[in-house]
């Protein structure tokens, strides 16, 4: 029987390498000028961009690990490492924005003079760097949560850097230095929104929840409507990685199985219609003999 497990994960080695190099260079520039200008907005964004460098490294490592061949111990290979990377990235970002928010609140009581022109110039450079990095991952954002995380971080950073440019302009025009910590808190809010989505989705995948792009009810309805099938039980759908999904199910067919061709057609439809790559179907003539038939049994 021909088991179609879909296309192998796309290779983003070059994109990750370029993105990390660009962002690491920008972190150095932003931290240096932020320190010289006493700008919390720049220092905060430098810290965030450093966490993005770490996130890109984690995502890159997971991307490479997910392509490793299965072993006797890890029979699915290390595909789920991409899920762990997404979850760790979300936790790192939450810690980073907590530190930024704390320092921003402290600055309200101890404002510092900030040269708006320096802030604007450095942040404008960041808009270019972050936007260019985001474009490296734009193709894979819809099919891979690991790549989507990298894309969203970079796209959000481009927007955040643009916000810092606006803050620098406002400071240079008004002389109101409280705009700097306010901008930092806005940065925190923007990052928190994106991080929450990443944390929620990666946590669901880590807990082996049905991927959000798959409707489990429609899958069960398809299986139940197959010729000769009178019941479906022990149906499980779970993520093997941020790009691959597996399924197991018991089909009750009193007249027996349709043979290899039947199973092949079912697996092919599940792949083509629901993007489920790894399917294992068990045929039973009498479901009452199966201890896993009751819904509450797993």
N, C-alpha and C positions, 0 to 999 in steps of 0.2 A: 504494500500500500504506500502511496506517495503522501507523506506528511508535509504539508507546506507550512513552514514556520515563519514565512514572511522574509522581508529583506533584512540583512544585518544592520545594526545601528550605524548611523552615519558617522563618519570620522571628522571630528572638529579639532584635531590637534593643532592645525595651523591657526585656526581662529582663536583658540585658547592662548596659544603662545603670543600672538600679536596683541590680544586684549590685555594679557597680564603685563607685557612689556610697556604698553602705552599707559596703563593705569598706575603701574609702579613708578614710572617716571613722573607722572602727574602728582602722585602722593608726595614725593620729595619736594617738588616745586611748590605745592600748596602749603605744606607744613612749614617750609622755610619762610615764605612770604607771609604766611599767617602769623608766625612768631614775630617777625620783624614789624608787622603792622598791628600787632596785638588784636587780631581779629578772631573772635571765637567762631564766627561763621566759617572762616576759611579753615581753622584748625579742626572744627567739628566735621566739616566736609572731608578734610584730609583723613581723619579717623575713619569716617564712613567708607571712603575710597580704599583705605587699607583693608578694611573688612571685606570689601568687594574683591580685592586681589586674593585674599585668602579663600573667598567663596569660589572664585574662578579656579584656583588651584584644586580645591576640593571637587568641584564639578568635573574638572579635567581628569583628575585621578579616578573618579568614579566612572567616567566615560570610558577610560582605558580598562578598568577592572571589569566592567560589564561585557567587554568583548573577549574576555579570557575563556578558554575552552573548559567544559565540565571535567570534573575529576571524580574519583570514586567517593570522596568525602563531600564534595560540593557538586551534586549531580546536575544542578542547573547553572553551574559556573558561579560567578560573582555578580550576576545581574542586579541583585537587590542593593548593591553598594550605591547605585545611583539614587535610590530612595533615601538611604541613610545620609548621603551627601546633602540632599535637599533639606532634610530635617535639621542637620547640623548647621547648615547655612542660615536657616531661619532663626535658630537659637543664638548664633553669633550676632546677627543683626539686632535682635532684641536687647542683648546685653550692651551693644554699642550705642543704641539710641537712648537707653536708660542713662548711661554716663553723660551723653550729650545734653539731655534734658536737665539733669541735675546741675551741670555747670552753667547752662543758660539761665536757670532760675537764680543761681548765685550771682550772676553778672548784673541782674537788675538792681541789686543793692550796691554793686561795685562796678559801675560802668567805666569803660576805658576808651580813650580817644582812638579813633580808627581812620586811617586815610582811605576814603572811599574809592579813589582812583585805583589804588593797588588792588583792593578787593575786586573791583570790576574787571581789571585786566586778567588777573589770575583765574577768576571764575569763568570768564569768557573762554579762556583756553580750555577749561574743563568741559564746557558745553561741546566743543569740537571733539575732545578725546572720548567723552562718554557716548556721544552720538555715533561716532565712528565704530566704537567697540560694540554697541548695540546692534548695528547693522551686520556685524559678523555672525550674529546668531538669529537673525530675523527669519531665516528659512526653517529652522528647526523648532521654533517656539510653539507651534501648534501640536506637534506630535511627541514632544519629550519634555516632561516637567523639569528635568535637570537642566536642559537647554533653555527652557522658558524662564527658569529662575535667573540664569545669567542674563538673558535678554531684558527682563523686567528691571533687574538691578541697574543695568547700564542706562536703559531708557529713563528710569526714574532719576538717576543721577544727572542726566542731561537737563532734565527739568529743574532739578534742585539747583544746579549750577547757574541756570538761567535766573532762578529766584535770587541767588546771591548777587548776580549782576544788578538786578533791580534794586536790591538793598543797598549796594554800594553807591548807586546813583542817588538814591534817596538820602543817604547820609551826607554825600558831598553837597547836596542842595539844601538840606535842612539843618545839618549839624546835630541831629538827634541821634545820639549813639545807642539809645535803647533799641533802635531798629535792628541792631546786630543780634542781640539775644532773641528778639522776637522772630527774626529770620531763622535762627537756629531751631526754635520750637516748631516753626512751620516745616522745616526740614525733617524734624523728628516725626511730625504727624504724617507727612507724605510717605516716609520710609515705613512707618508703622502699618499703614494701610496695605502696602504691598507685601510686607513681611507676614501680616496676618493671613493673607491668602496663601502664601507659600507654606506657612506653618500648618494651616488647616489641611491643605491638599497632601502635603508630604506625610503628615501624621496619619491621615486616612489610609494612604498607601502602605505605610509601615505597619498598620493594624490589619492589613489585608482586606480592606473594604473594597467593594466593587468600584472600579475606576469610574469617575463621574461621566465619562463619555459613553458608558455602556448602560443600557436600561435592562436590568435583570428580569423584569416582568416580561419584556418583549422577547428575551432569549428563551425564557421558560415557555412562553406561548408558542414560539416557533417549534421547540422540541415537542411540545404536547400535540401539535397539529400534524406531526409527521405520520405517514401511512403506517398503520398497524400499531401505533403507540397509544396506549390507554392510560398511561400515567408517567409522571416524571418526579423523581425524588433525589435526595442527596445532591442537589445542584449547588456547586460552589464556583464562584468566579473571583479571582484575586490577581493582583499585579505581581508579576515576577520581577519587574523593573519599572522605570518610568516610561518605558516604551512598549513593553510586552505584557500580555495578559494570558492567564491560563484558566482552563475550565475542566471540571469533572462533573459527571452526571450519570444517574442510573435511569434507563428507559425500560418501562414495563411493556413487553411485547409478547402476549400470550401465544402467538403463532410462530415465535422465534425471530431471529435476526435476519435482516435482508442481506447479510454477508458483507464482505470487504467493500464492495462498491457502495453499499448503503452508508457505511461508516465514513468512507472517503467523501461522499457527497455532503454529509452532515458537517464534517469538519471544514470542508471547503466553504460551505455557506456561512458557517460561524466566523470564518476568517474574513471572507469578502464583505459580509453584511455588518458584522459587529467588531471586526478587527481583533478577534481572539485567536492568538497564534498557536497555543498549545492546548489541544482538546483530548480528553480521555473519556470515552463513552463506554459504559457497561450495560449490556443487554440482559434483562431478566424476564423470564416467562411468568413468574409468580412473585410479585413484590412482597407478599405476606411473609415469605421466607427470608426477607432481607431485614436485618436488625437496624438498618439505617433508614428504613422507609418512613417511620414517624418523623414529622417535621421538627420535633424538639430534639431528635438525636443527631449528633454530628460525628 
